[in-house]
């Protein structure tokens, strides 16, 4: 005989609209003895998401995009319960789980409403497509060993985060520029040092990948900004506009740099856009949507040029510093080492994404927004000594 859970799921999960949800929720609300099995079923659906390449932050992001409250809190409770069964979790999962929304209490505000929201969540979880994995699922061994972090590496990352946090908080553009310049220099030099160390010690490190959310509104401009940051840090970025994230492929220090720098530049750009827009509206202007789109697109385009130039400058300086250091560490060794890592990153990205497409982005139609965004990018430039680009 079919259980209440099976009948409720059959009615709600494989149909469209609210009628099936109402039928399933009514069955569950009338049978309190089904509660534990209902939640075990939800944990099973979460495990299926792991098997299809999803990670905790990805699942929460998808739920927030598609469903209203309390769905994110409901899936948080399921993820917390499911992942609690593992002795160890893959790298990065601990941070993602720590950032989950507060889990929702059961059967609030009433049994029917709660069951309906849970079934709607299960319907979404079942329909999540398979995506490219960016690391092992819980309980699975990593494909390749990873070199332990170098001594002092956590302190370096802490220093970079502190510099970027100060840049985001200050109201003085010159101070923000100086702070972000120093942070980018530390990132670039740390990446080069890691590459040379791996070459000297014949390290086994291979490129990895992370997924970074690219949320509406103005997601195309944000995706361009993330692509610019990734390219400048020797990574490859592939945007999935339907699912709201970009997968960035690269070596671990570079991936860390991309995450930190993109987040900071987006915060700085959004603050500058809000300030510039307020000035426009004070003058009687109302075309805020086109202004914002053009602002952020110009901001992303200009920063792309600056980041690329800054990376080249830091790399050249590092090569000069190491000149004459021998076959394993001199300037003659640096460029081949970086070239080899670029090839490895490209090969990994092409294996993960054998078929990619280009897309036409919405153009920047607001001249004032473009000008203001370009100026904001100039103020946020990442490298000292770079000449100001003309219009």
C-alpha positions as a Markdown table, in Angstrom:
| # | Residue | x | y | z |
|---|---|---|---|---|
| 1 | Unk | 0.0 | 0.0 | 0.0 |
| 2 | Unk | 1.3 | 3.5 | -0.9 |
| 3 | Unk | 2.4 | 5.6 | 2.1 |
| 4 | Unk | 1.0 | 9.0 | 2.7 |
| 5 | Unk | 4.4 | 10.4 | 1.7 |
| 6 | Unk | 4.3 | 8.6 | -1.7 |
| 7 | Unk | 0.8 | 9.8 | -2.4 |
| 8 | Unk | 1.6 | 13.4 | -1.4 |
| 9 | Unk | 4.7 | 13.4 | -3.5 |
| 10 | Unk | 3.0 | 11.8 | -6.5 |
| 11 | Unk | 0.3 | 14.5 | -6.4 |
| 12 | Unk | 2.6 | 17.5 | -5.8 |
| 13 | Unk | 6.0 | 16.9 | -7.3 |
| 14 | Unk | 5.2 | 15.8 | -10.8 |
| 15 | Unk | 2.6 | 18.3 | -11.7 |
| 16 | Unk | 2.3 | 22.0 | -12.5 |
| 17 | Unk | 0.4 | 24.6 | -10.6 |
| 18 | Unk | -1.0 | 24.7 | -7.1 |
| 19 | Unk | -3.7 | 22.0 | -7.3 |
| 20 | Unk | -1.2 | 19.2 | -6.8 |
| 21 | Unk | 0.5 | 21.1 | -4.0 |
| 22 | Unk | -2.8 | 21.6 | -2.2 |
| 23 | Unk | -3.6 | 17.9 | -2.5 |
| 24 | Unk | -0.3 | 16.8 | -1.2 |
| 25 | Unk | -0.2 | 19.3 | 1.6 |
| 26 | Unk | -3.7 | 18.3 | 2.7 |
| 27 | Unk | -2.6 | 14.6 | 3.0 |
| 28 | Unk | 0.5 | 15.5 | 5.0 |
| 29 | Unk | -1.3 | 18.0 | 7.3 |
| 30 | Unk | -3.7 | 15.3 | 8.2 |
| 31 | Unk | -1.0 | 12.8 | 9.2 |
| 32 | Unk | 1.5 | 14.0 | 11.8 |
| 33 | Unk | 3.2 | 10.6 | 11.8 |
| 34 | Unk | 4.6 | 11.3 | 8.4 |
| 35 | Unk | 6.7 | 14.3 | 9.5 |
| 36 | Unk | 10.0 | 12.5 | 10.0 |
| 37 | Unk | 9.8 | 10.5 | 6.7 |
| 38 | Unk | 8.8 | 13.8 | 4.9 |
| 39 | Unk | 12.1 | 15.4 | 6.0 |
| 40 | Unk | 14.1 | 12.3 | 5.3 |
| 41 | Unk | 12.7 | 12.4 | 1.8 |
| 42 | Unk | 13.9 | 16.0 | 1.5 |
| 43 | Unk | 17.4 | 15.1 | 2.6 |
| 44 | Unk | 17.4 | 12.5 | -0.1 |
| 45 | Unk | 16.5 | 15.2 | -2.7 |
| 46 | Unk | 19.4 | 17.3 | -1.4 |
| 47 | Unk | 21.8 | 14.3 | -1.9 |
| 48 | Unk | 20.6 | 14.0 | -5.4 |
| 49 | Unk | 21.5 | 17.6 | -6.0 |
| 50 | Unk | 25.1 | 16.9 | -4.8 |
| 51 | Unk | 25.3 | 14.0 | -7.2 |
| 52 | Unk | 24.3 | 16.4 | -10.1 |
| 53 | Unk | 27.2 | 18.8 | -9.3 |
| 54 | Unk | 25.4 | 21.3 | -7.0 |
| 55 | Unk | 26.9 | 22.7 | -3.8 |
| 56 | Unk | 25.1 | 24.2 | -0.8 |
| 57 | Unk | 25.5 | 27.8 | -1.9 |
| 58 | Unk | 24.3 | 26.9 | -5.4 |
| 59 | Unk | 21.1 | 25.3 | -4.1 |
| 60 | Unk | 20.3 | 28.2 | -1.8 |
| 61 | Unk | 20.9 | 30.6 | -4.7 |
| 62 | Unk | 18.6 | 28.7 | -7.0 |
| 63 | Unk | 15.9 | 28.5 | -4.3 |
| 64 | Unk | 16.1 | 32.3 | -3.7 |
| 65 | Unk | 15.8 | 32.9 | -7.5 |
| 66 | Unk | 12.7 | 30.7 | -7.9 |
| 67 | Unk | 10.8 | 30.6 | -4.7 |
| 68 | Unk | 9.7 | 33.0 | -2.0 |
| 69 | Unk | 10.1 | 32.8 | 1.8 |
| 70 | Unk | 10.3 | 30.5 | 3.7 |
| 71 | Unk | 11.9 | 28.3 | 1.0 |
| 72 | Unk | 15.5 | 29.4 | 1.6 |
| 73 | Unk | 15.1 | 28.7 | 5.3 |
| 74 | Unk | 13.5 | 25.3 | 4.6 |
| 75 | Unk | 16.3 | 24.2 | 2.3 |
| 76 | Unk | 18.8 | 25.4 | 4.8 |
| 77 | Unk | 17.4 | 23.1 | 7.4 |
| 78 | Unk | 17.6 | 20.2 | 5.0 |
| 79 | Unk | 21.2 | 20.9 | 4.0 |
| 80 | Unk | 22.2 | 21.3 | 7.6 |
| 81 | Unk | 20.7 | 17.9 | 8.5 |
| 82 | Unk | 22.0 | 16.1 | 5.5 |
| 83 | Unk | 25.6 | 17.4 | 5.7 |
| 84 | Unk | 25.7 | 16.7 | 9.4 |
| 85 | Unk | 26.0 | 13.0 | 8.6 |
| 86 | Unk | 29.5 | 13.3 | 7.1 |
| 87 | Unk | 32.7 | 13.2 | 9.1 |
| 88 | Unk | 34.4 | 15.5 | 6.7 |
| 89 | Unk | 33.2 | 17.8 | 3.9 |
| 90 | Unk | 34.9 | 18.9 | 0.7 |
| 91 | Unk | 36.9 | 22.2 | 0.7 |
| 92 | Unk | 34.8 | 25.3 | 0.7 |
| 93 | Unk | 31.7 | 23.5 | 2.0 |
| 94 | Unk | 32.2 | 24.6 | 5.6 |
| 95 | Unk | 32.1 | 28.3 | 4.6 |
| 96 | Unk | 29.1 | 27.7 | 2.5 |
| 97 | Unk | 27.2 | 25.9 | 5.3 |
| 98 | Unk | 28.2 | 28.6 | 7.8 |
| 99 | Unk | 26.6 | 31.2 | 5.5 |
| 100 | Unk | 23.3 | 29.4 | 5.2 |
| 101 | Unk | 20.1 | 31.2 | 6.2 |
| 102 | Unk | 18.7 | 30.3 | 9.7 |
| 103 | Unk | 16.8 | 27.0 | 9.4 |
| 104 | Unk | 13.0 | 27.3 | 9.5 |
| 105 | Unk | 11.1 | 25.8 | 12.4 |
| 106 | Unk | 8.8 | 22.9 | 11.5 |
| 107 | Unk | 5.1 | 23.2 | 10.9 |
| 108 | Unk | 5.0 | 27.0 | 11.1 |
| 109 | Unk | 2.7 | 28.9 | 10.8 |
| 110 | Unk | 0.5 | 25.8 | 10.4 |
| 111 | Unk | 0.9 | 22.2 | 9.2 |
| 112 | Unk | -0.8 | 22.8 | 5.8 |
| 113 | Unk | 1.1 | 26.0 | 4.9 |
| 114 | Unk | 4.4 | 24.4 | 6.0 |
| 115 | Unk | 3.8 | 21.2 | 4.0 |
| 116 | Unk | 2.8 | 23.1 | 0.9 |
| 117 | Unk | 6.0 | 25.2 | 1.0 |
| 118 | Unk | 8.1 | 22.0 | 1.6 |
| 119 | Unk | 6.5 | 20.2 | -1.3 |
| 120 | Unk | 7.1 | 23.2 | -3.6 |
| 121 | Unk | 10.7 | 23.2 | -2.5 |
| 122 | Unk | 11.0 | 19.5 | -3.3 |
| 123 | Unk | 9.5 | 20.0 | -6.7 |
| 124 | Unk | 12.3 | 22.5 | -7.4 |
| 125 | Unk | 15.0 | 20.3 | -6.0 |
| 126 | Unk | 13.9 | 17.4 | -8.2 |
| 127 | Unk | 14.1 | 19.6 | -11.3 |
| 128 | Unk | 17.6 | 21.0 | -10.8 |
| 129 | Unk | 19.6 | 20.1 | -13.9 |
| 130 | Unk | 23.0 | 18.4 | -13.9 |
| 131 | Unk | 25.8 | 21.0 | -13.8 |
| 132 | Unk | 29.6 | 20.8 | -14.1 |
| 133 | Unk | 31.0 | 19.7 | -10.8 |
| 134 | Unk | 33.6 | 22.0 | -9.2 |
| 135 | Unk | 34.8 | 19.6 | -6.6 |
| 136 | Unk | 34.0 | 16.2 | -5.0 |
| 137 | Unk | 30.6 | 15.5 | -3.5 |
| 138 | Unk | 30.5 | 14.7 | 0.2 |
| 139 | Unk | 31.9 | 11.2 | 0.9 |
| 140 | Unk | 33.9 | 11.2 | -2.4 |
| 141 | Unk | 37.7 | 11.5 | -2.6 |
| 142 | Unk | 39.2 | 14.4 | -4.5 |
| 143 | Unk | 40.4 | 13.6 | -8.0 |
| 144 | Unk | 43.9 | 14.9 | -7.2 |
| 145 | Unk | 45.9 | 15.6 | -4.1 |
| 146 | Unk | 46.3 | 19.3 | -3.1 |
| 147 | Unk | 49.4 | 20.8 | -1.7 |
| 148 | Unk | 48.9 | 22.0 | 1.9 |
| 149 | Unk | 48.7 | 25.8 | 2.3 |
| 150 | Unk | 52.1 | 27.5 | 2.5 |
| 151 | Unk | 53.1 | 28.9 | 5.8 |
| 152 | Unk | 51.7 | 32.4 | 6.3 |
| 153 | Unk | 49.1 | 32.0 | 3.5 |
| 154 | Unk | 46.0 | 32.5 | 5.8 |
| 155 | Unk | 47.7 | 35.7 | 7.2 |
| 156 | Unk | 48.2 | 37.0 | 3.6 |
| 157 | Unk | 44.5 | 36.4 | 2.8 |
| 158 | Unk | 43.4 | 38.1 | 6.0 |
| 159 | Unk | 45.5 | 41.1 | 5.1 |
| 160 | Unk | 44.0 | 41.3 | 1.6 |
| 161 | Unk | 40.5 | 41.1 | 3.0 |
| 162 | Unk | 41.2 | 43.8 | 5.5 |
| 163 | Unk | 42.6 | 46.1 | 2.8 |
| 164 | Unk | 39.5 | 45.5 | 0.5 |
| 165 | Unk | 37.1 | 46.0 | 3.5 |
| 166 | Unk | 38.7 | 49.4 | 4.2 |
| 167 | Unk | 38.5 | 50.3 | 0.5 |
| 168 | Unk | 34.7 | 49.5 | 0.5 |
| 169 | Unk | 34.1 | 51.5 | 3.7 |
| 170 | Unk | 36.0 | 54.7 | 3.0 |
| 171 | Unk | 34.2 | 57.7 | 1.5 |
| 172 | Unk | 37.4 | 59.1 | 0.0 |
| 173 | Unk | 38.2 | 57.8 | -3.6 |
| 174 | Unk | 42.0 | 58.4 | -3.2 |
| 175 | Unk | 42.1 | 56.2 | -0.1 |
| 176 | Unk | 40.0 | 53.5 | -1.7 |
| 177 | Unk | 42.4 | 53.6 | -4.7 |
| 178 | Unk | 45.5 | 53.2 | -2.6 |
| 179 | Unk | 44.0 | 50.3 | -0.5 |
| 180 | Unk | 42.8 | 48.4 | -3.5 |
| 181 | Unk | 46.0 | 49.0 | -5.3 |
| 182 | Unk | 47.9 | 47.4 | -2.4 |
| 183 | Unk | 45.5 | 44.5 | -2.2 |
| 184 | Unk | 45.9 | 43.7 | -5.9 |
| 185 | Unk | 49.6 | 43.9 | -5.7 |
| 186 | Unk | 49.6 | 41.4 | -2.9 |
| 187 | Unk | 47.3 | 39.1 | -4.8 |
| 188 | Unk | 49.3 | 39.2 | -8.0 |
| 189 | Unk | 52.7 | 38.7 | -6.3 |
| 190 | Unk | 51.2 | 35.9 | -4.1 |
| 191 | Unk | 50.0 | 34.1 | -7.3 |
| 192 | Unk | 53.4 | 34.4 | -9.0 |
| 193 | Unk | 55.2 | 33.2 | -5.8 |
| 194 | Unk | 52.9 | 30.2 | -5.7 |
| 195 | Unk | 53.5 | 29.4 | -9.4 |
| 196 | Unk | 57.3 | 29.5 | -9.0 |
| 197 | Unk | 57.1 | 27.4 | -5.8 |
| 198 | Unk | 55.1 | 24.8 | -7.5 |
| 199 | Unk | 57.5 | 24.7 | -10.4 |
| 200 | Unk | 60.6 | 24.3 | -8.1 |
| 201 | Unk | 59.0 | 21.6 | -5.9 |
| 202 | Unk | 57.3 | 19.8 | -8.8 |
| 203 | Unk | 54.0 | 20.3 | -7.0 |
| 204 | Unk | 51.0 | 18.2 | -7.9 |
| 205 | Unk | 48.5 | 21.1 | -7.9 |
| 206 | Unk | 46.0 | 21.2 | -10.8 |
| 207 | Unk | 43.4 | 23.8 | -11.7 |
| 208 | Unk | 40.2 | 23.8 | -9.8 |
| 209 | Unk | 36.9 | 25.7 | -10.1 |
| 210 | Unk | 34.5 | 27.8 | -8.1 |
| 211 | Unk | 31.0 | 29.1 | -8.8 |
| 212 | Unk | 30.2 | 32.7 | -8.0 |
| 213 | Unk | 26.7 | 34.1 | -8.0 |
| 214 | Unk | 25.8 | 36.7 | -10.6 |
| 215 | Unk | 22.5 | 38.0 | -9.5 |
| 216 | Unk | 19.9 | 40.4 | -11.0 |
| 217 | Unk | 19.6 | 43.2 | -11.7 |
| 218 | Unk | 22.1 | 44.1 | -14.3 |
| 219 | Unk | 23.5 | 40.6 | -14.3 |
| 220 | Unk | 25.1 | 41.0 | -17.8 |
| 221 | Unk | 27.3 | 43.9 | -16.6 |
| 222 | Unk | 28.2 | 42.0 | -13.4 |
| 223 | Unk | 29.1 | 39.0 | -15.5 |
| 224 | Unk | 31.4 | 41.1 | -17.7 |
| 225 | Unk | 33.1 | 42.5 | -14.6 |
| 226 | Unk | 33.6 | 39.0 | -13.2 |
| 227 | Unk | 35.0 | 37.9 | -16.5 |
| 228 | Unk | 37.5 | 40.8 | -16.5 |
| 229 | Unk | 38.6 | 40.1 | -13.0 |
| 230 | Unk | 39.0 | 36.4 | -13.8 |
| 231 | Unk | 41.0 | 37.0 | -17.0 |
| 232 | Unk | 43.4 | 39.4 | -15.2 |
| 233 | Unk | 44.1 | 36.8 | -12.6 |
| 234 | Unk | 44.8 | 34.0 | -15.1 |
| 235 | Unk | 41.5 | 32.3 | -14.8 |
| 236 | Unk | 38.7 | 31.4 | -17.2 |
| 237 | Unk | 35.1 | 32.3 | -16.6 |
| 238 | Unk | 31.9 | 30.8 | -18.0 |
| 239 | Unk | 28.6 | 32.5 | -17.3 |
| 240 | Unk | 25.4 | 30.5 | -16.9 |
| 241 | Unk | 22.8 | 33.2 | -17.3 |
| 242 | Unk | 19.8 | 30.8 | -16.8 |
| 243 | Unk | 21.0 | 29.6 | -13.4 |
| 244 | Unk | 22.5 | 32.9 | -12.2 |
| 245 | Unk | 26.2 | 32.0 | -11.7 |
| 246 | Unk | 29.6 | 32.0 | -13.3 |
| 247 | Unk | 32.0 | 29.1 | -13.0 |
| 248 | Unk | 35.6 | 30.3 | -12.7 |
| 249 | Unk | 38.4 | 27.9 | -13.5 |
| 250 | Unk | 42.0 | 28.5 | -12.3 |
| 251 | Unk | 44.6 | 27.6 | -9.7 |
| 252 | Unk | 43.7 | 28.0 | -6.0 |
| 253 | Unk | 45.5 | 31.3 | -5.2 |
| 254 | Unk | 44.0 | 32.9 | -8.3 |
| 255 | Unk | 40.5 | 31.7 | -7.6 |
| 256 | Unk | 40.8 | 33.2 | -4.1 |
| 257 | Unk | 41.9 | 36.5 | -5.6 |
| 258 | Unk | 39.0 | 36.5 | -8.1 |
| 259 | Unk | 36.4 | 36.0 | -5.4 |
| 260 | Unk | 37.8 | 38.7 | -3.1 |
| 261 | Unk | 38.4 | 41.3 | -5.8 |
| 262 | Unk | 35.1 | 40.8 | -7.7 |
| 263 | Unk | 33.1 | 41.1 | -4.5 |
| 264 | Unk | 35.0 | 44.3 | -3.5 |
| 265 | Unk | 34.8 | 45.9 | -6.9 |
| 266 | Unk | 31.1 | 45.2 | -7.1 |
| 267 | Unk | 30.5 | 46.8 | -3.7 |
| 268 | Unk | 32.6 | 49.8 | -4.7 |
| 269 | Unk | 30.9 | 50.1 | -8.1 |
| 270 | Unk | 27.4 | 49.8 | -6.7 |
| 271 | Unk | 28.2 | 52.5 | -4.1 |
| 272 | Unk | 29.6 | 54.8 | -6.8 |
| 273 | Unk | 26.6 | 54.2 | -9.0 |
| 274 | Unk | 24.2 | 55.0 | -6.3 |
| 275 | Unk | 26.0 | 58.2 | -5.5 |
| 276 | Unk | 26.2 | 59.2 | -9.2 |
| 277 | Unk | 22.5 | 58.4 | -9.7 |
| 278 | Unk | 21.5 | 60.5 | -6.8 |
| 279 | Unk | 23.2 | 63.5 | -8.4 |
| 280 | Unk | 21.4 | 62.8 | -11.7 |
| 281 | Unk | 18.0 | 62.5 | -10.0 |
| 282 | Unk | 18.6 | 65.7 | -8.0 |
| 283 | Unk | 18.9 | 67.4 | -11.4 |
| 284 | Unk | 15.5 | 66.2 | -12.5 |
| 285 | Unk | 16.5 | 63.1 | -14.4 |
| 286 | Unk | 14.4 | 59.9 | -14.2 |
| 287 | Unk | 16.0 | 57.3 | -16.5 |
| 288 | Unk | 17.6 | 55.4 | -13.7 |
| 289 | Unk | 17.5 | 51.9 | -15.3 |
| 290 | Unk | 19.4 | 52.8 | -18.4 |
| 291 | Unk | 21.8 | 54.9 | -16.4 |
| 292 | Unk | 22.6 | 52.0 | -14.1 |
| 293 | Unk | 23.0 | 49.5 | -16.9 |
| 294 | Unk | 25.4 | 51.9 | -18.8 |
| 295 | Unk | 27.2 | 52.8 | -15.6 |
| 296 | Unk | 28.0 | 49.2 | -14.6 |
| 297 | Unk | 28.9 | 48.2 | -18.2 |
| 298 | Unk | 31.4 | 51.0 | -18.5 |
| 299 | Unk | 32.7 | 50.3 | -15.1 |
| 300 | Unk | 33.3 | 46.6 | -16.0 |
| 301 | Unk | 34.8 | 47.4 | -19.4 |
| 302 | Unk | 37.3 | 50.0 | -18.1 |
| 303 | Unk | 38.3 | 47.9 | -15.1 |
| 304 | Unk | 39.0 | 45.0 | -17.5 |
| 305 | Unk | 41.6 | 47.1 | -19.4 |
| 306 | Unk | 43.2 | 48.3 | -16.2 |
| 307 | Unk | 43.4 | 44.9 | -14.5 |
| 308 | Unk | 45.0 | 43.4 | -17.6 |
| 309 | Unk | 47.6 | 46.2 | -17.6 |
| 310 | Unk | 48.3 | 45.9 | -13.9 |
| 311 | Unk | 48.8 | 42.2 | -14.1 |
| 312 | Unk | 51.3 | 42.6 | -16.9 |
| 313 | Unk | 53.1 | 45.3 | -14.9 |
| 314 | Unk | 53.4 | 43.2 | -11.7 |
| 315 | Unk | 54.5 | 40.2 | -13.7 |
| 316 | Unk | 57.2 | 42.1 | -15.4 |
| 317 | Unk | 58.4 | 43.5 | -12.1 |
| 318 | Unk | 58.5 | 40.1 | -10.6 |
| 319 | Unk | 60.5 | 38.8 | -13.5 |
| 320 | Unk | 63.1 | 41.6 | -13.1 |
| 321 | Unk | 63.4 | 40.9 | -9.4 |
| 322 | Unk | 64.1 | 37.2 | -10.0 |
| 323 | Unk | 66.5 | 37.8 | -12.9 |
| 324 | Unk | 69.6 | 35.8 | -12.6 |
| 325 | Unk | 68.1 | 33.4 | -10.0 |
| 326 | Unk | 68.9 | 30.3 | -11.9 |
| 327 | Unk | 66.9 | 27.9 | -14.1 |
| 328 | Unk | 64.3 | 27.3 | -11.4 |
| 329 | Unk | 63.5 | 30.8 | -10.3 |
| 330 | Unk | 64.9 | 33.5 | -12.6 |
| 331 | Unk | 63.1 | 35.8 | -15.0 |
| 332 | Unk | 63.6 | 33.2 | -17.8 |
| 333 | Unk | 61.7 | 30.6 | -15.8 |
| 334 | Unk | 58.8 | 32.8 | -14.8 |
| 335 | Unk | 57.1 | 33.3 | -18.2 |
| 336 | Unk | 57.3 | 29.6 | -19.1 |
| 337 | Unk | 55.8 | 28.7 | -15.7 |
| 338 | Unk | 52.9 | 31.1 | -16.1 |
| 339 | Unk | 52.4 | 30.0 | -19.7 |
| 340 | Unk | 52.2 | 26.4 | -18.6 |
| 341 | Unk | 49.6 | 27.3 | -16.0 |
| 342 | Unk | 47.6 | 29.2 | -18.6 |
| 343 | Unk | 47.5 | 26.1 | -20.8 |
| 344 | Unk | 46.5 | 23.9 | -17.8 |
| 345 | Unk | 43.6 | 26.3 | -17.0 |
| 346 | Unk | 42.4 | 26.5 | -20.6 |
| 347 | Unk | 42.5 | 22.7 | -20.9 |
| 348 | Unk | 40.6 | 22.2 | -17.7 |
| 349 | Unk | 38.0 | 24.8 | -18.7 |
| 350 | Unk | 37.5 | 23.2 | -22.1 |
| 351 | Unk | 37.1 | 19.8 | -20.6 |
| 352 | Unk | 34.5 | 21.1 | -18.2 |
| 353 | Unk | 32.7 | 23.1 | -20.9 |
| 354 | Unk | 33.3 | 21.5 | -24.3 |
| 355 | Unk | 30.4 | 23.5 | -25.8 |
| 356 | Unk | 30.1 | 27.2 | -24.9 |
| 357 | Unk | 28.2 | 29.9 | -26.8 |
| 358 | Unk | 28.6 | 33.7 | -27.0 |
| 359 | Unk | 25.6 | 36.0 | -26.3 |
| 360 | Unk | 24.7 | 39.5 | -27.3 |
| 361 | Unk | 24.6 | 41.7 | -24.3 |
| 362 | Unk | 22.3 | 44.7 | -23.9 |
| 363 | Unk | 24.1 | 47.8 | -25.1 |
| 364 | Unk | 25.0 | 50.8 | -23.1 |
| 365 | Unk | 22.6 | 53.5 | -24.3 |
| 366 | Unk | 23.0 | 56.2 | -21.7 |
| 367 | Unk | 26.1 | 58.4 | -22.4 |
| 368 | Unk | 26.0 | 60.0 | -18.9 |
| 369 | Unk | 25.9 | 56.6 | -17.2 |
| 370 | Unk | 28.8 | 55.4 | -19.4 |
| 371 | Unk | 30.9 | 58.5 | -18.5 |
| 372 | Unk | 30.2 | 58.2 | -14.8 |
| 373 | Unk | 30.9 | 54.4 | -14.8 |
| 374 | Unk | 34.2 | 55.0 | -16.6 |
| 375 | Unk | 35.2 | 57.7 | -14.0 |
| 376 | Unk | 34.3 | 55.3 | -11.1 |
| 377 | Unk | 36.5 | 52.6 | -12.7 |
| 378 | Unk | 39.4 | 55.1 | -13.0 |
| 379 | Unk | 39.1 | 55.8 | -9.2 |
| 380 | Unk | 39.0 | 52.1 | -8.4 |
| 381 | Unk | 42.1 | 51.2 | -10.5 |
| 382 | Unk | 44.1 | 48.3 | -9.2 |
| 383 | Unk | 47.7 | 49.2 | -10.1 |
| 384 | Unk | 50.0 | 52.1 | -9.1 |
| 385 | Unk | 51.8 | 53.9 | -11.9 |
| 386 | Unk | 49.3 | 53.1 | -14.6 |
| 387 | Unk | 48.5 | 56.0 | -16.9 |
| 388 | Unk | 45.0 | 57.3 | -17.0 |
| 389 | Unk | 43.2 | 56.0 | -20.1 |
| 390 | Unk | 41.6 | 58.5 | -22.4 |
| 391 | Unk | 38.0 | 58.3 | -23.5 |
